Amino acid sequence: MRGLLLVLVGCPSGTLEVGETGERGRDSGGVDSGTDTADTGVDPSLCDSLTPLPLDRPRSLGTFTNGEDFTFNEDGQHVSVDAQGNLVGITIDGTQQLLYPGLGTTAGIHMLPDGSVVYADVLNNTVVNVDYRTGDFRIIAAGLSYPNGLDVGRDGMVYVAETGRGGLRRIDPATGESEVIALGLEAPNGVSFGPTWDDLYVGSFGGGAVYRLQREANDTWSRPEVFALTPEALAPVNACAEAALGTRCAASYYGLEGECVSSELGYNVCEIVYDTPACVGLAVGDSCVTELGQQSIESICVETSAVEGAFCASAPAELVEPCAGNEQGSPCRLDDGTLATCTPTFEGVNICYPQATDYSEYTEPCVDQALGAECTVESWTYPVHGVCQDGSTFGIPGNFCWTAPSLGGEFGMLDGLNVDVCGNVYATAYIAGHVYRWSAAGTEPELVVDVRSSWIPNLHWGNGVGGWEKNVLYMADRQRGGVFPLDVGVEGHGEAYEVAP
């Protein structure tokens, strides 16, 4: 039996709008681990007695799946997708049940109030609803741009981050109707509501930032604000906040060339520019030359669901042609015989991309440079800016230029995101193996735990069924397929419905 969870907690305050560059999350008074619980329905003593941080490194509960995300069902099962793409349910003692075969690669996953599962299919750019009890399988949204993290609101709607678009979309799982409610986000990934359900938090995979949206009148949402930052992160800046329409800009952290446009939400954002003029009068597969970057590129005309009509790909023809008509992940071969893999660019074009063995173009910009120093890599299109990182994490000798501003280590790469009943926000910096917590006021982050894993993508509180405790935050260890229990001393913000134990 399910009923709505109506948990009240104070609203966070003190945020920056996208585009502001002042210090955010920096408090000269040090770390503030408390939460402003005035005028809330939460017992202040509960929020003032959280487990002291950082936590000791927890022991894994055992092997579950290597899926990017997971959820808990009413049968007390950890529900996720295994290495074969099957939806499986696993009890806390390791008993496994096949729930639905052959779902493929998934990102965010969640239970809907009716007990079915909704998930983001990143390969097919869709959001899918599957009821493993009845076998019903429905695509509820298609044509998205790398759908990633998601949450389900008290309104029963699915809120999903589109990493490639830099936006957040709301989808009605019953009708498939959807609308974009936020744009201008830097590589949005993790999504979580706050305990009042009127605050919505989104983590930046590239910016080391957590954004916040607030519900307004007529069920609209405010412009995203920078709520908090990880240590040393570069504050995301909306390059189009003050620029004239048509101004060239870097579209999100990927370095793709874009231009400032007026969005349907009433504020200016930087959108990727697709060179459709270069393919006027040409068919898909015809040769073309694009001049969008700082050099001419001989390529071919392609098409994706992200843009109407054919456009000239911003990659050399010898990389695009071997993957024409092939799916992502398909093997391909370059002209010199090198075996490679069809890998999508953020234009949505598959290119034949070999595993690099010569990293000189990435390491040379960081010779004699300190970690965190700004750097530039000359790509086949135009210079791509980044920061100098320790290459050992990626198997690269020496420091290298990570061509996504503020990605990696302490600089960002936030993946999972969740909020407790007191309004504290938790996020995983997955490559660094760190989990951070900010109070409801968005103050300096605390380190919750440091684990020995290079991929901790998501984290969720238990639902109180089958031994999955409500006051324990469970975190995926994708590197080993395990689950880490984090006893933070407080329950999560709750679900849109409650599962009876």
Steps between C-alpha positions, in 0.01 A plus 500: 500500500640838401430851623653839435794603714446862608819585687559871562842656535647851472583633155869560422611856443788704369565391141650636180325509167670334204744754364605650831867449576528590867630253757237237571502245778804669656452588868784675681362362822577144393275203441139534608352157552174622649169553327256786537189316616298798625128485415526144378338173592835342578621455858804733526677254728491245220679732258747618765612147586621370166782246502836683527689524173696370328377144534738209521536315172209255488520135403311405185182300555604265221454468127184640346526649148728738315201707386536875512195547720266293717175526692315297764165327448218394730638145515817613673716465189783715369384554141754575229634386163775236488794467261279318248244780497241306700286663767562303819382519859748402772423467870744628759625143558582462128203297372445603139186497284472579130232767466518594132752389236691707247449863599850596388701792633325726748585808705253636756234259628211543744178344618171664399210522747326208324796271573641495146849618406603802295852535363714706262628313193813698413578306180162560343435843657171386646327470837328165550233368735507125563265307727690180568195350673285516186767514229376838379775701325441859381724773366357811663741755350733491199740732321667616819866605521681253726232448770678430825403542866133517596258526790124466538303790645202498732297584189596160355702668226848386396771766516801406286828677428601528135877515526560575132238777491595660829139485613244339725179348364171408669314201354151370568550120508132439425473712185859554390446877494811688605644847538843648563506679837867607516777584255854634520618230744855377466484125426205424733495151648369410848148621584325507839212681662534666838275396790235764431475390134522866402878495456667298226876442498713407200868405507745609230706215359757747373480810714529364852183692579157427640216707352166569662161576346197614700137434422310818424138595436305305238739205547784670315863492610750774573814561301775263623731636770846381602424360844844365597841393369748223569844605631704688238221475240470773240162671529296433184436819307217562257698669222179626344352667808611844382616430143310600188299239312714328239824538699728198461547300820613161630191281522518336844827356627558289189666787317264474204447823312165660564320830488287696743130449438182592680356186657135409535542559874560872460874522560800480267707182478784365286384233258706276274519625141442236232635587157180436301584761232797288388260218406231699318426314176705198612392157622605314811841347429607765249833675551491844658729758655419672828652830605344521847829461683828679447596277209324335206398137552423268210222280629168346391135598541329319786178528695389447861180548695648814661469717189264521204666410170852391408807680631873480440662310786775678693736204459716383207329278244748217562365474857131543415468273196601169669209541744233620257189295576669317790388510862703638786750241623527324164853404391646702214829525314693809395667542160835382639340180630477609865210326675289744698150556640208714381479771765251790502608862498277749675350589164356149522722374216678166530868518406756222473707574808813299585630453851773760528856385557672830426385759751750769407236748380342476848819486710703773328268786609560400864879465499630710790143600589343456842196279554189705437673739262301595193615338176397465134505204262502562124229268367408430137234768528612783725684544830330328794569639845550296813700464821820308581429174681699207639509247217558199725126472566449436127819302430672798336861575597544842662253783511262549211248755378153372585293676236193563703534790740506391863453130430674229699618461856416793725388706200165340446372190322193488720284202421249394766295751700256467788351706784417401858194589707686798649578648159868403494619428147731205420696449177757250376821616331533162346857485366641640824296253706364786711152575630430861603223651709374859506260633758165641388665843488752384239807565716851355470478126419588231750670180391260220590728213403798412285474151350737293291299505181537696178131482417238578763218614272186516716368481852156442654347453842344163580122467498473310828417168332713185494776639720562813291489751785338840458775684688781347294619655174600220261758580233582304183855379441487457125867410481440175690123465482459552872291716734645714781274579800548854636352552847446877493255489790193637324242384247468619143256762381255223419328381187185631338332196655581272790554125478344314791749268674 
